Amino acid sequence: MNSGGSGGTARTAGRRRVVAGVLAAVAGVCLGVGAGVVPAVAVPGPVVAAPAVAAKAAVPEGLESFYSQKVEWYDCGATGGMERSAQRTGFQCAKVKVPLDYSKPDGQTIEVAMKKHLATGSVRQGSLFANPGGPGYSGVAMVENNEVQFSPDVNASFDIIGFDPRGVGDSTPITCDVLGGALPAGAAQAAMGADDPLPGSIAADAAGADPTPFPDAEGPAAGEATPDGAGFKTLIDEITKNFKQEEAQCAASTKPAGLLDHVDTISVARDLDVLRALSGDEKLNYLGFSYGTYLGAHYAELFPANTGRMVLDGTLDPSISLYERQAGAMKGLERALRTYVDWCQAGQGCPLTGGTDAGVQQVRDLFASVDRSPLSSSDPNRPVTGSEIRMAVMYSLYGDEQSWSGLSSSLDEAINQRNGALIRQITDQTVADVANTAAVRAAITCLDYPVDGDMAVWSARHEEIRREAPTFGDSAASADLGCQAWGHNGTRQPAPIHAKGAAPILVVGSTGDPATPYEWARSLSEQLETGHLLTREGNGHTAYGRAAACTKTVDTFLLSGELPPPGQVCRGEA
């Protein structure tokens, strides 16, 4: 089982591989937009007027200075974040002040960055805020891909505003000296562009499943994550040590020092209401993907009277625990792998043989073999590791059948030629550096959930998820242990969100979503007082841009307020 080295060395390496996956398990493998290029769609009837304006939204007591501050919007480049431009590019940028701690509005302040793509049509309906997921992905980067992320009709009618949540990117960032250089949170996503077939955040999501925050870390092989059957308890010390080390690096580099305690979703939702007001909108029109649905739902709970046309696509269930969230995502990936294997074997030239179970086992065997002996690639100095091949497979599973043929070619080359050149292409396409991004996701997630359970509970969960999701689930049960070691922890218990009094909220779920299972969309739509469920039959993470019928339905709601009929199901390709 070990090519070189002693048994002791093999056991140590195995433990390190497991620890490497834990940081991402804390944050979630799942949570970003997976839409492809958005087509033009016909919306019934011309858009001739903006929606009626409601009474002026109330300003929370003590926050008057933040809601009334002067905002300097300036012309900025179509790419490159917040850089000023001497030309009119159609993009404008601004930064605004918000309290570090909303319980102390007279205390320290931080900045939140916004980037706006101006409506291209003659009739403007206001602003549409968007969040790509993560948590911790850049809305600034997302808006730069506006022609890919949003339909022509939406681009024509709305100023589309993306923002970097507190702790991320061009806002006041969490900064972690992870690999010897200080990296701002969101660095991974900033490297992605419009050529990415799944722009926004999905690439970093997949990479975040195994972020390799530690230089020698690689992903665990299914069935081999606890070397020699040693069990979960043998990992406790190393997991704890590495999370404490990671936190110390982030705390030492992040300014202000208290930011790590104030990047929770409630604080981001309160920031979002400040941004809404400063953009001149009485109501928040919002399109959130994956983790962005969690943010949107909490906004509606806090500010139901300020909620306009809200779409939540690829939905998180706010009523479940962190472990339930992680386990659900891992089991979703396991189902997606089986679906892919069936699809592959039904076609020509599939490298996986012998039926579904046999094909899945071949993928697991490949992971294990690459852990022991990395694959060669086009760059002799960059062999493909177990971490990277897992990242490539998960990235592909976040897509749908349109991306699966590339996965088949990559697996064929890896299995039959022991060559990882095509895998390397996928990993290079996804992300430039994921270490810091994984840390910021952990920072946000550990504040959003209380530490739940103890060592005995975590050990039992470890064995449970390994049985239920043997390919990807090994590190999911370690999330609470990691958060305990991280030390910046939330106290709010997960609970249903009702958003009483909010305008209708459109909840979108895909039946084959590998990251945010369809049952979560159904659950949230039932929790919300005004929730309305739109179902997409199909594979891949999120629906908008994947099926023309779904995109048309979402656009119709955003542009006219018209909801789809109860029980509507959309199908088809983009």
PAFI-672968 format. One record per residue (C-alpha): x, y, z; residue number from 1. Coordinates in steps of 0.25 Angstrom, whole numbers, padded with zeros to 4 digits, always signed. Each point is the difference from the previous one (the first is absolute). Layout:
BEGIN
[kedo [X; Y; Z]; NUM],
...
***
This chain:
BEGIN
[kedo [+0000; +0000; +0000]; 1],
[kedo [+0012; +0009; +0002]; 2],
[kedo [+0010; +0003; -0011]; 3],
[kedo [+0012; +0003; +0009]; 4],
[kedo [+0002; +0004; +0014]; 5],
[kedo [-0004; -0007; +0013]; 6],
[kedo [-0014; -0004; +0005]; 7],
[kedo [+0001; +0012; +0010]; 8],
[kedo [+0003; +0010; -0011]; 9],
[kedo [-0012; -0006; -0008]; 10],
[kedo [-0009; +0002; +0012]; 11],
[kedo [+0005; +0014; +0003]; 12],
[kedo [-0003; +0004; -0015]; 13],
[kedo [-0013; -0006; +0001]; 14],
[kedo [-0004; +0009; +0012]; 15],
[kedo [+0005; +0012; -0007]; 16],
[kedo [-0008; -0003; -0012]; 17],
[kedo [-0013; -0001; +0008]; 18],
[kedo [+0003; +0013; +0008]; 19],
[kedo [+0002; +0007; -0013]; 20],
[kedo [-0014; -0002; -0004]; 21],
[kedo [-0006; +0004; +0013]; 22],
[kedo [+0001; +0015; -0001]; 23],
[kedo [-0008; -0001; -0013]; 24],
[kedo [-0010; -0009; +0007]; 25],
[kedo [-0002; +0011; +0010]; 26],
[kedo [-0003; +0010; -0010]; 27],
[kedo [-0008; -0009; -0009]; 28],
[kedo [+0004; -0007; -0014]; 29],
[kedo [-0013; +0005; -0006]; 30],
[kedo [-0003; +0015; +0000]; 31],
[kedo [+0001; +0008; -0013]; 32],
[kedo [-0007; +0003; -0013]; 33],
[kedo [+0001; -0011; -0011]; 34],
[kedo [-0007; +0007; -0011]; 35],
[kedo [+0005; -0001; -0014]; 36],
[kedo [-0001; +0011; -0011]; 37],
[kedo [-0014; +0006; +0002]; 38],
[kedo [-0008; +0001; -0013]; 39],
[kedo [-0009; +0011; -0005]; 40],
[kedo [-0014; -0004; +0004]; 41],
[kedo [-0013; +0006; -0004]; 42],
[kedo [-0008; +0006; +0012]; 43],
[kedo [-0015; +0002; -0003]; 44],
[kedo [-0004; +0014; -0003]; 45],
[kedo [+0009; +0012; +0000]; 46],
[kedo [+0006; +0006; +0012]; 47],
[kedo [-0006; +0014; +0000]; 48],
[kedo [+0001; +0005; +0014]; 49],
[kedo [+0007; -0002; +0013]; 50],
[kedo [-0008; -0007; +0011]; 51],
[kedo [-0007; +0009; +0010]; 52],
[kedo [+0008; +0006; +0010]; 53],
[kedo [-0004; -0003; +0015]; 54],
[kedo [+0002; +0010; +0012]; 55],
[kedo [+0014; +0003; +0004]; 56],
[kedo [+0007; -0011; +0007]; 57],
[kedo [+0002; +0002; +0015]; 58],
[kedo [+0015; +0003; +0004]; 59],
[kedo [+0004; -0009; +0012]; 60],
[kedo [+0002; +0009; +0013]; 61],
[kedo [+0014; +0004; +0002]; 62],
[kedo [+0005; -0003; -0014]; 63],
[kedo [-0005; +0013; -0006]; 64],
[kedo [+0014; +0005; -0004]; 65],
[kedo [+0003; -0013; -0008]; 66],
[kedo [-0013; +0001; -0007]; 67],
[kedo [+0002; +0014; -0004]; 68],
[kedo [+0014; +0000; -0004]; 69],
[kedo [+0004; +0006; -0013]; 70],
[kedo [+0004; -0010; -0010]; 71],
[kedo [+0011; +0003; -0011]; 72],
[kedo [-0003; -0009; -0012]; 73],
[kedo [+0011; +0001; -0010]; 74],
[kedo [+0003; -0006; -0014]; 75],
[kedo [+0008; -0013; +0002]; 76],
[kedo [+0005; -0011; -0010]; 77],
[kedo [-0008; -0012; -0005]; 78],
[kedo [+0011; -0008; +0006]; 79],
[kedo [+0010; +0002; +0011]; 80],
[kedo [-0009; +0001; +0012]; 81],
[kedo [-0002; +0015; +0005]; 82],
[kedo [+0011; +0006; -0009]; 83],
[kedo [-0004; +0014; -0005]; 84],
[kedo [-0002; +0002; -0015]; 85],
[kedo [+0001; +0012; -0008]; 86],
[kedo [-0010; -0005; -0009]; 87],
[kedo [-0015; -0003; +0001]; 88],
[kedo [+0000; -0015; +0000]; 89],
[kedo [-0014; -0002; +0005]; 90],
[kedo [+0005; -0004; +0014]; 91],
[kedo [+0001; +0009; +0012]; 92],
[kedo [+0006; -0003; +0014]; 93],
[kedo [-0001; +0006; +0014]; 94],
[kedo [+0004; -0004; +0014]; 95],
[kedo [-0009; +0004; +0012]; 96],
[kedo [+0002; -0001; +0016]; 97],
[kedo [-0008; -0010; +0009]; 98],
[kedo [+0002; -0003; +0014]; 99],
[kedo [+0010; -0011; +0004]; 100],
[kedo [-0010; -0004; +0011]; 101],
[kedo [-0014; +0004; -0002]; 102],
[kedo [-0002; +0000; +0015]; 103],
[kedo [+0010; +0011; +0001]; 104],
[kedo [-0003; +0009; -0011]; 105],
[kedo [+0008; +0011; +0005]; 106],
[kedo [+0013; -0009; +0000]; 107],
[kedo [+0009; -0004; -0011]; 108],
[kedo [-0004; +0000; -0014]; 109],
[kedo [+0003; -0009; -0012]; 110],
[kedo [-0002; +0002; -0015]; 111],
[kedo [-0009; -0008; -0010]; 112],
[kedo [+0003; +0001; -0014]; 113],
[kedo [-0010; +0000; -0011]; 114],
[kedo [+0001; -0001; -0015]; 115],
[kedo [-0012; +0004; -0009]; 116],
[kedo [-0003; -0003; -0015]; 117],
[kedo [-0009; +0010; -0005]; 118],
[kedo [-0013; -0004; -0006]; 119],
[kedo [+0001; +0000; -0016]; 120],
[kedo [-0014; +0002; -0003]; 121],
[kedo [-0008; +0013; -0001]; 122],
[kedo [-0010; -0004; +0012]; 123],
[kedo [+0008; -0002; +0013]; 124],
[kedo [-0008; -0008; +0011]; 125],
[kedo [+0010; +0003; +0011]; 126],
[kedo [+0011; -0008; +0006]; 127],
[kedo [+0002; -0016; +0000]; 128],
[kedo [+0010; -0004; +0011]; 129],
[kedo [+0006; -0014; -0002]; 130],
[kedo [+0009; -0009; +0008]; 131],
[kedo [+0007; -0012; -0006]; 132],
[kedo [+0001; -0009; +0012]; 133],
[kedo [+0012; -0005; +0008]; 134],
[kedo [-0001; +0005; +0011]; 135],
[kedo [+0011; +0010; -0003]; 136],
[kedo [+0000; +0001; -0016]; 137],
[kedo [+0001; +0013; -0007]; 138],
[kedo [-0013; +0007; -0005]; 139],
[kedo [+0010; +0010; -0006]; 140],
[kedo [+0006; -0011; -0009]; 141],
[kedo [-0014; -0005; -0003]; 142],
[kedo [-0005; +0013; -0006]; 143],
[kedo [+0012; +0001; -0009]; 144],
[kedo [-0006; -0013; -0006]; 145],
[kedo [-0013; +0007; -0002]; 146],
[kedo [-0003; -0005; -0014]; 147],
[kedo [+0003; -0014; +0004]; 148],
[kedo [-0007; +0000; +0013]; 149],
[kedo [-0013; +0008; -0003]; 150],
[kedo [-0009; +0000; -0012]; 151],
[kedo [-0001; +0011; -0010]; 152],
[kedo [-0014; +0004; +0005]; 153],
[kedo [+0005; +0001; +0015]; 154],
[kedo [+0013; +0008; -0005]; 155],
[kedo [-0009; +0009; -0008]; 156],
[kedo [-0010; +0003; +0012]; 157],
[kedo [+0009; +0001; +0012]; 158],
[kedo [+0012; +0006; +0006]; 159],
[kedo [+0007; -0013; +0004]; 160],
[kedo [+0007; +0002; +0013]; 161],
[kedo [+0010; -0010; +0006]; 162],
[kedo [+0007; +0002; +0013]; 163],
[kedo [+0011; -0007; +0007]; 164],
[kedo [-0005; -0004; +0014]; 165],
[kedo [+0008; +0005; +0012]; 166],
[kedo [+0012; -0008; +0001]; 167],
[kedo [+0001; -0002; -0015]; 168],
[kedo [+0009; +0005; -0011]; 169],
[kedo [-0002; +0015; -0002]; 170],
[kedo [-0008; +0002; +0012]; 171],
[kedo [+0008; +0001; +0014]; 172],
[kedo [+0006; -0014; -0002]; 173],
[kedo [+0004; -0012; +0009]; 174],
[kedo [+0014; -0002; -0004]; 175],
[kedo [+0008; -0013; +0003]; 176],
[kedo [+0015; -0002; -0001]; 177],
[kedo [-0003; -0014; -0004]; 178],
[kedo [+0012; -0004; -0009]; 179],
[kedo [+0009; +0011; +0003]; 180],
[kedo [-0006; +0011; -0006]; 181],
[kedo [-0012; +0009; +0004]; 182],
[kedo [-0012; -0004; -0009]; 183],
[kedo [-0013; +0008; +0001]; 184],
[kedo [-0013; -0008; +0001]; 185],
[kedo [-0006; -0003; -0014]; 186],
[kedo [+0013; -0001; -0007]; 187],
[kedo [-0004; -0013; -0006]; 188],
[kedo [-0012; +0005; -0007]; 189],
[kedo [+0007; +0013; -0004]; 190],
[kedo [+0008; -0009; -0010]; 191],
[kedo [-0012; -0005; -0007]; 192],
[kedo [-0006; +0007; -0012]; 193],
[kedo [-0011; -0001; -0011]; 194],
[kedo [+0007; -0011; -0007]; 195],
[kedo [-0003; -0009; +0012]; 196],
[kedo [-0012; -0009; -0004]; 197],
[kedo [-0006; +0001; +0014]; 198],
[kedo [+0004; +0014; +0004]; 199],
[kedo [-0002; +0007; +0013]; 200],
[kedo [+0004; -0009; +0011]; 201],
[kedo [-0003; -0015; -0004]; 202],
[kedo [+0015; -0002; -0003]; 203],
[kedo [+0005; +0004; +0014]; 204],
[kedo [-0012; -0008; +0006]; 205],
[kedo [+0005; -0012; -0006]; 206],
[kedo [+0015; +0003; +0003]; 207],
[kedo [-0004; +0003; +0014]; 208],
[kedo [-0004; -0014; +0003]; 209],
[kedo [+0014; -0002; +0002]; 210],
[kedo [+0007; +0013; +0002]; 211],
[kedo [+0014; -0005; +0003]; 212],
[kedo [+0002; +0011; +0010]; 213],
[kedo [+0012; -0008; +0005]; 214],
[kedo [+0012; -0001; -0009]; 215],
[kedo [+0001; -0016; +0000]; 216],
[kedo [-0015; -0002; +0000]; 217],
[kedo [-0007; -0010; -0009]; 218],
[kedo [-0014; -0005; -0001]; 219],
[kedo [-0004; -0013; +0007]; 220],
[kedo [-0003; -0013; -0007]; 221],
[kedo [-0013; -0006; +0002]; 222],
[kedo [+0001; -0011; +0010]; 223],
[kedo [+0014; +0004; +0004]; 224],
[kedo [-0002; +0014; +0007]; 225],
[kedo [+0002; -0006; +0014]; 226],
[kedo [+0013; -0008; -0003]; 227],
[kedo [+0001; -0014; +0005]; 228],
[kedo [-0014; +0001; +0006]; 229],
[kedo [+0005; +0009; +0011]; 230],
[kedo [-0013; +0008; +0000]; 231],
[kedo [-0005; +0015; +0001]; 232],
[kedo [+0007; +0002; +0014]; 233],
[kedo [+0014; -0001; -0006]; 234],
[kedo [-0003; +0012; -0008]; 235],
[kedo [-0005; +0009; +0011]; 236],
[kedo [+0014; +0006; +0004]; 237],
[kedo [+0004; +0003; -0014]; 238],
[kedo [-0013; +0006; -0004]; 239],
[kedo [+0000; +0009; +0012]; 240],
[kedo [+0014; +0004; -0002]; 241],
[kedo [-0002; +0004; -0014]; 242],
[kedo [-0012; +0008; +0002]; 243],
[kedo [+0006; +0007; +0011]; 244],
[kedo [+0012; +0003; -0008]; 245],
[kedo [-0009; +0005; -0012]; 246],
[kedo [-0008; +0009; +0010]; 247],
[kedo [+0013; +0006; +0005]; 248],
[kedo [+0005; +0003; -0014]; 249],
[kedo [-0013; +0007; -0004]; 250],
[kedo [-0001; +0007; +0014]; 251],
[kedo [+0014; +0006; -0002]; 252],
[kedo [-0002; +0005; -0014]; 253],
[kedo [-0014; +0005; +0001]; 254],
[kedo [-0003; +0015; +0003]; 255],
[kedo [-0008; +0004; +0008]; 256],
[kedo [+0003; -0012; +0010]; 257],
[kedo [-0015; -0002; +0003]; 258],
[kedo [-0004; -0003; -0014]; 259],
[kedo [+0000; -0015; +0002]; 260],
[kedo [-0011; +0002; +0010]; 261],
[kedo [-0009; +0008; -0009]; 262],
[kedo [-0001; -0007; -0013]; 263],
[kedo [-0013; -0008; +0003]; 264],
[kedo [-0011; +0000; -0010]; 265],
[kedo [-0009; +0009; +0009]; 266],
[kedo [+0010; +0011; -0001]; 267],
[kedo [+0001; -0002; -0015]; 268],
[kedo [-0015; +0001; -0001]; 269],
[kedo [+0000; +0013; +0008]; 270],
[kedo [+0011; +0005; -0009]; 271],
[kedo [-0009; -0003; -0012]; 272],
[kedo [-0011; +0008; +0005]; 273],
[kedo [+0009; +0012; +0001]; 274],
[kedo [+0005; -0002; -0014]; 275],
[kedo [-0015; -0001; -0005]; 276],
[kedo [-0003; +0013; +0007]; 277],
[kedo [+0013; +0007; -0006]; 278],
[kedo [-0003; -0005; -0014]; 279],
[kedo [-0014; +0008; +0001]; 280],
[kedo [-0009; -0013; +0000]; 281],
[kedo [-0012; +0000; +0010]; 282],
[kedo [+0000; -0015; -0002]; 283],
[kedo [+0011; -0011; -0002]; 284],
[kedo [-0001; -0007; -0013]; 285],
[kedo [+0010; -0012; +0002]; 286],
[kedo [+0005; -0012; -0008]; 287],
[kedo [+0008; -0010; +0009]; 288],
[kedo [+0006; -0013; -0003]; 289],
[kedo [+0003; -0011; +0010]; 290],
[kedo [+0006; +0006; +0012]; 291],
[kedo [-0006; +0013; -0005]; 292],
[kedo [-0013; -0006; +0002]; 293],
[kedo [+0003; -0001; +0015]; 294],
[kedo [+0004; +0015; +0000]; 295],
[kedo [-0013; +0003; -0007]; 296],
[kedo [-0009; -0007; +0009]; 297],
[kedo [+0006; +0006; +0012]; 298],
[kedo [-0001; +0014; -0006]; 299],
[kedo [-0015; -0003; -0003]; 300],
[kedo [-0001; -0004; +0015]; 301],
[kedo [+0006; +0012; +0005]; 302],
[kedo [-0006; +0010; -0010]; 303],
[kedo [-0013; -0006; -0005]; 304],
[kedo [-0005; +0014; -0003]; 305],
[kedo [+0012; +0003; -0009]; 306],
[kedo [+0000; -0013; -0008]; 307],
[kedo [-0004; +0002; -0015]; 308],
[kedo [+0001; -0010; -0010]; 309],
[kedo [+0009; -0011; +0006]; 310],
[kedo [+0005; -0013; -0007]; 311],
[kedo [+0007; -0010; +0007]; 312],
[kedo [+0007; -0011; -0009]; 313],
[kedo [+0007; -0012; +0005]; 314],
[kedo [-0005; +0001; +0014]; 315],
[kedo [+0005; -0002; +0014]; 316],
[kedo [-0009; -0005; +0011]; 317],
[kedo [+0002; +0010; +0012]; 318],
[kedo [-0007; -0010; +0010]; 319],
[kedo [+0011; -0011; -0001]; 320],
[kedo [+0013; -0001; +0008]; 321],
[kedo [+0014; +0002; -0006]; 322],
[kedo [+0002; -0015; +0000]; 323],
[kedo [-0013; -0002; -0007]; 324],
[kedo [+0004; +0010; -0010]; 325],
[kedo [+0013; -0007; -0003]; 326],
[kedo [-0005; -0014; +0000]; 327],
[kedo [-0011; +0005; -0010]; 328],
[kedo [+0010; +0005; -0009]; 329],
[kedo [+0009; -0012; +0000]; 330],
[kedo [-0012; -0009; -0002]; 331],
[kedo [-0004; +0009; -0012]; 332],
[kedo [+0014; -0002; -0006]; 333],
[kedo [-0001; -0015; +0002]; 334],
[kedo [-0014; +0000; -0007]; 335],
[kedo [+0006; +0009; -0011]; 336],
[kedo [+0012; -0010; -0002]; 337],
[kedo [-0010; -0011; -0002]; 338],
[kedo [-0008; +0007; -0010]; 339],
[kedo [+0012; +0004; -0008]; 340],
[kedo [+0005; -0014; +0000]; 341],
[kedo [-0013; -0005; -0006]; 342],
[kedo [+0000; +0011; -0010]; 343],
[kedo [+0014; -0003; -0004]; 344],
[kedo [-0002; -0015; -0001]; 345],
[kedo [-0012; +0002; -0009]; 346],
[kedo [+0009; +0007; -0010]; 347],
[kedo [+0012; -0003; -0008]; 348],
[kedo [+0014; -0001; +0005]; 349],
[kedo [-0003; +0000; +0015]; 350],
[kedo [+0013; -0003; +0008]; 351],
[kedo [-0009; -0006; +0011]; 352],
[kedo [-0005; -0014; -0002]; 353],
[kedo [-0009; -0010; +0007]; 354],
[kedo [-0012; +0007; +0004]; 355],
[kedo [-0003; +0012; +0010]; 356],
[kedo [+0007; -0006; +0013]; 357],
[kedo [+0012; -0005; -0008]; 358],
[kedo [+0002; +0013; -0007]; 359],
[kedo [-0001; +0008; +0013]; 360],
[kedo [+0010; -0009; +0006]; 361],
[kedo [+0009; +0002; -0011]; 362],
[kedo [+0000; +0015; +0003]; 363],
[kedo [+0003; -0003; +0014]; 364],
[kedo [+0011; -0009; -0003]; 365],
[kedo [+0006; +0011; -0009]; 366],
[kedo [+0000; +0010; +0011]; 367],
[kedo [+0007; -0010; +0009]; 368],
[kedo [+0010; -0003; -0010]; 369],
[kedo [+0003; +0015; -0003]; 370],
[kedo [+0002; +0002; +0015]; 371],
[kedo [+0011; -0010; +0000]; 372],
[kedo [+0006; +0004; -0014]; 373],
[kedo [-0003; +0013; -0006]; 374],
[kedo [-0003; +0001; -0015]; 375],
[kedo [+0009; +0006; -0010]; 376],
[kedo [-0005; +0012; -0008]; 377],
[kedo [+0005; +0009; -0011]; 378],
[kedo [+0009; +0007; +0011]; 379],
[kedo [+0010; -0010; +0006]; 380],
[kedo [+0001; +0009; +0012]; 381],
[kedo [-0015; +0000; +0003]; 382],
[kedo [-0005; -0014; +0001]; 383],
[kedo [-0015; -0002; +0003]; 384],
[kedo [-0003; -0003; +0014]; 385],
[kedo [-0011; -0007; +0007]; 386],
[kedo [-0006; +0013; +0005]; 387],
[kedo [+0000; +0005; -0014]; 388],
[kedo [-0006; -0011; -0007]; 389],
[kedo [-0011; +0000; +0011]; 390],
[kedo [-0002; +0015; -0003]; 391],
[kedo [-0001; -0003; -0015]; 392],
[kedo [-0011; -0010; +0002]; 393],
[kedo [-0008; +0008; +0009]; 394],
[kedo [+0001; +0012; -0009]; 395],
[kedo [-0005; -0008; -0011]; 396],
[kedo [-0011; -0006; +0008]; 397],
[kedo [-0005; +0014; +0004]; 398],
[kedo [-0003; +0001; -0015]; 399],
[kedo [-0010; -0008; -0008]; 400],
[kedo [+0001; -0009; -0012]; 401],
[kedo [+0006; +0012; -0009]; 402],
[kedo [+0013; -0001; +0009]; 403],
[kedo [+0000; -0015; +0002]; 404],
[kedo [+0006; -0004; -0013]; 405],
[kedo [+0013; +0007; +0004]; 406],
[kedo [+0000; -0007; +0013]; 407],
[kedo [-0001; -0013; -0007]; 408],
[kedo [+0012; +0003; -0009]; 409],
[kedo [+0008; +0004; +0012]; 410],
[kedo [-0003; -0012; +0008]; 411],
[kedo [+0003; -0009; -0012]; 412],
[kedo [+0014; +0007; -0001]; 413],
[kedo [+0002; -0002; +0015]; 414],
[kedo [-0004; -0014; +0001]; 415],
[kedo [+0005; -0006; -0013]; 416],
[kedo [+0013; +0009; -0002]; 417],
[kedo [+0003; +0004; +0014]; 418],
[kedo [+0001; +0014; -0006]; 419],
[kedo [-0007; +0012; +0007]; 420],
[kedo [+0002; +0010; -0011]; 421],
[kedo [-0015; +0002; -0002]; 422],
[kedo [-0002; +0000; +0015]; 423],
[kedo [+0010; +0011; +0001]; 424],
[kedo [-0008; +0008; -0010]; 425],
[kedo [-0012; +0000; +0008]; 426],
[kedo [+0007; +0003; +0013]; 427],
[kedo [+0007; +0012; -0006]; 428],
[kedo [-0013; +0005; -0006]; 429],
[kedo [-0007; +0000; +0014]; 430],
[kedo [+0009; +0008; +0009]; 431],
[kedo [+0014; +0006; +0002]; 432],
[kedo [+0001; -0001; +0015]; 433],
[kedo [-0011; -0005; +0009]; 434],
[kedo [+0007; +0000; +0013]; 435],
[kedo [-0005; +0013; +0005]; 436],
[kedo [-0014; -0002; -0006]; 437],
[kedo [-0001; -0012; +0009]; 438],
[kedo [+0004; +0007; +0012]; 439],
[kedo [-0010; +0012; -0002]; 440],
[kedo [-0011; -0011; -0002]; 441],
[kedo [+0003; -0006; +0013]; 442],
[kedo [+0000; +0014; +0007]; 443],
[kedo [-0014; +0003; -0005]; 444],
[kedo [-0006; -0014; +0002]; 445],
[kedo [+0006; -0002; +0014]; 446],
[kedo [-0007; +0013; +0004]; 447],
[kedo [-0013; -0004; -0007]; 448],
[kedo [-0002; -0014; +0008]; 449],
[kedo [+0003; -0003; +0015]; 450],
[kedo [+0009; -0012; +0003]; 451],
[kedo [-0008; -0012; +0001]; 452],
[kedo [+0003; -0013; +0007]; 453],
[kedo [+0013; -0006; +0006]; 454],
[kedo [+0011; -0009; -0004]; 455],
[kedo [-0009; -0013; +0002]; 456],
[kedo [-0011; +0007; -0009]; 457],
[kedo [+0010; +0004; -0011]; 458],
[kedo [+0007; -0014; +0000]; 459],
[kedo [-0014; -0006; -0002]; 460],
[kedo [-0003; +0010; -0011]; 461],
[kedo [+0013; -0003; -0007]; 462],
[kedo [-0003; -0014; -0001]; 463],
[kedo [-0015; +0003; -0005]; 464],
[kedo [+0004; +0009; -0011]; 465],
[kedo [+0011; -0009; -0005]; 466],
[kedo [-0010; -0011; -0001]; 467],
[kedo [-0011; +0009; -0007]; 468],
[kedo [+0010; +0008; -0009]; 469],
[kedo [+0013; -0009; -0001]; 470],
[kedo [+0006; +0008; -0012]; 471],
[kedo [-0001; +0014; +0005]; 472],
[kedo [-0005; +0000; +0015]; 473],
[kedo [+0012; -0003; +0008]; 474],
[kedo [+0003; +0014; +0006]; 475],
[kedo [-0015; +0005; +0001]; 476],
[kedo [-0001; -0005; +0015]; 477],
[kedo [+0012; +0008; +0004]; 478],
[kedo [-0007; +0014; -0002]; 479],
[kedo [-0004; +0002; +0014]; 480],
[kedo [+0014; -0004; +0005]; 481],
[kedo [+0006; +0009; -0010]; 482],
[kedo [-0009; +0012; +0005]; 483],
[kedo [+0003; -0003; +0014]; 484],
[kedo [+0015; +0001; -0002]; 485],
[kedo [-0002; +0013; -0009]; 486],
[kedo [-0005; +0007; +0012]; 487],
[kedo [-0009; +0010; -0006]; 488],
[kedo [-0014; -0007; +0002]; 489],
[kedo [-0014; +0004; -0002]; 490],
[kedo [-0011; -0002; +0010]; 491],
[kedo [-0013; +0001; -0008]; 492],
[kedo [-0007; -0014; -0002]; 493],
[kedo [-0005; -0003; -0014]; 494],
[kedo [-0014; +0003; -0001]; 495],
[kedo [-0011; +0001; -0011]; 496],
[kedo [-0001; +0013; -0007]; 497],
[kedo [-0014; +0006; -0002]; 498],
[kedo [+0002; +0014; -0005]; 499],
[kedo [-0014; +0004; +0004]; 500],
[kedo [-0005; +0012; -0008]; 501],
[kedo [+0010; -0001; -0011]; 502],
[kedo [-0004; +0001; -0015]; 503],
[kedo [-0001; -0014; -0007]; 504],
[kedo [+0014; -0007; -0001]; 505],
[kedo [+0003; -0009; -0011]; 506],
[kedo [+0008; -0013; +0005]; 507],
[kedo [+0007; -0008; -0011]; 508],
[kedo [+0005; -0014; +0001]; 509],
[kedo [+0006; -0010; -0009]; 510],
[kedo [-0004; -0015; +0002]; 511],
[kedo [+0014; -0005; -0003]; 512],
[kedo [+0008; +0012; +0007]; 513],
[kedo [+0012; -0007; +0006]; 514],
[kedo [+0003; +0011; +0010]; 515],
[kedo [-0013; +0006; +0005]; 516],
[kedo [-0010; -0012; +0000]; 517],
[kedo [-0014; +0002; -0006]; 518],
[kedo [-0006; -0003; +0013]; 519],
[kedo [+0006; +0013; +0006]; 520],
[kedo [-0007; +0008; -0010]; 521],
[kedo [-0013; -0006; +0003]; 522],
[kedo [+0002; +0002; +0015]; 523],
[kedo [+0004; +0015; -0001]; 524],
[kedo [-0012; +0002; -0010]; 525],
[kedo [-0009; -0006; +0011]; 526],
[kedo [+0007; +0008; +0011]; 527],
[kedo [-0002; +0014; -0006]; 528],
[kedo [-0014; +0006; +0001]; 529],
[kedo [+0001; +0005; -0014]; 530],
[kedo [+0009; -0011; -0006]; 531],
[kedo [-0003; -0005; -0014]; 532],
[kedo [+0007; -0013; -0005]; 533],
[kedo [+0005; -0001; -0014]; 534],
[kedo [+0006; -0014; -0004]; 535],
[kedo [+0010; -0003; -0010]; 536],
[kedo [+0001; -0014; -0004]; 537],
[kedo [+0015; -0002; -0004]; 538],
[kedo [+0014; -0001; +0006]; 539],
[kedo [+0010; +0010; +0004]; 540],
[kedo [+0001; +0010; +0011]; 541],
[kedo [-0010; +0012; -0002]; 542],
[kedo [-0010; +0002; -0011]; 543],
[kedo [+0001; +0014; -0006]; 544],
[kedo [+0007; -0001; -0013]; 545],
[kedo [-0001; -0015; -0001]; 546],
[kedo [-0014; -0002; -0006]; 547],
[kedo [-0006; +0011; -0008]; 548],
[kedo [-0014; -0003; +0006]; 549],
[kedo [+0005; +0003; +0014]; 550],
[kedo [+0008; +0012; -0004]; 551],
[kedo [-0013; +0006; -0007]; 552],
[kedo [-0008; -0003; +0012]; 553],
[kedo [+0010; +0007; +0009]; 554],
[kedo [+0001; +0012; -0009]; 555],
[kedo [-0015; +0001; -0001]; 556],
[kedo [-0001; +0001; +0015]; 557],
[kedo [+0012; +0010; +0001]; 558],
[kedo [-0005; +0009; -0011]; 559],
[kedo [-0015; +0000; +0003]; 560],
[kedo [-0003; -0007; +0013]; 561],
[kedo [-0007; -0011; -0006]; 562],
[kedo [+0001; -0013; +0007]; 563],
[kedo [+0000; -0014; -0007]; 564],
[kedo [-0012; -0009; +0002]; 565],
[kedo [+0000; -0008; +0013]; 566],
[kedo [+0008; -0013; -0003]; 567],
[kedo [+0007; +0005; -0013]; 568],
[kedo [+0011; -0009; -0004]; 569],
[kedo [+0010; +0005; -0011]; 570],
[kedo [+0009; -0010; -0008]; 571],
[kedo [+0009; +0001; -0011]; 572],
[kedo [+0014; +0006; -0003]; 573],
[kedo [+0005; +0014; +0000]; 574],
***
